[in-house]
Amino acid sequence: RMSGYSSVSMVEEKAALGIQKLLQAEHEAAEVVAKAKAEKVSKLKQAKEEADAEIAAYKQQREGQFAIFSKERTGDSGTHKTATDALTVKELDSIAKQVAANKSTMVEMLLKSVTTVG
């Protein structure tokens, strides 16, 4: 009778040990996933900052180019000034649209990346 009892106890011990190992493995896996998510968020934040900096630099470059362009074409006549003002508004609007388009694309990419695990 004693040997039957001890073998049941050993089976229970082995089962408990197996469950403990599974719980430990699950805990370790959760830590790995959490670390990966944290790294991903950090990389996405860095990518967004870099994209914003690129957009700002591009906008500044285009505004600089336009300033030169408009200075070269500025004349004394009121008609020329009106035309130049219209071109200025059009060019600035174009720049704003390009920035907005790039920003939207970047935000979409970041959102897709954040919501995709792996």
C-alpha positions, 0 to 999 in steps of 0.5 A: 500500500505504501508504494502505491501512495508514494507513486501517486505522490511522485506523479503529483510532484512531477505534474506540479513541477511540469506546471511550474515550468510551464508557468515560468516559460509563459512568464519569460515569454511575456517578458520577451513580448513586452520588451519587444513591444517597448523596443518597437514603440521606441523605434516608432517614436524615433522614426516619427521624430526623424520623419518630422525633422525631414518634413520640416527640413524639406519645407524650409528648403522649399520655402528658401527656394521660393524666396529666391524664386520670388526675389528674382521675379519681383519687379516694380509694376503692381501687376507683377507684384499681384502675379507674384503674390498669387504665385507665392500663395499657390507655391506655399499652398503646394508646400503645405499640401506636400507636408500634409500628404507626407505627414498623413502617410507617415502617421498611417505607417506608424499606426499600422506598425504600432497595431501590428505585433511581431 
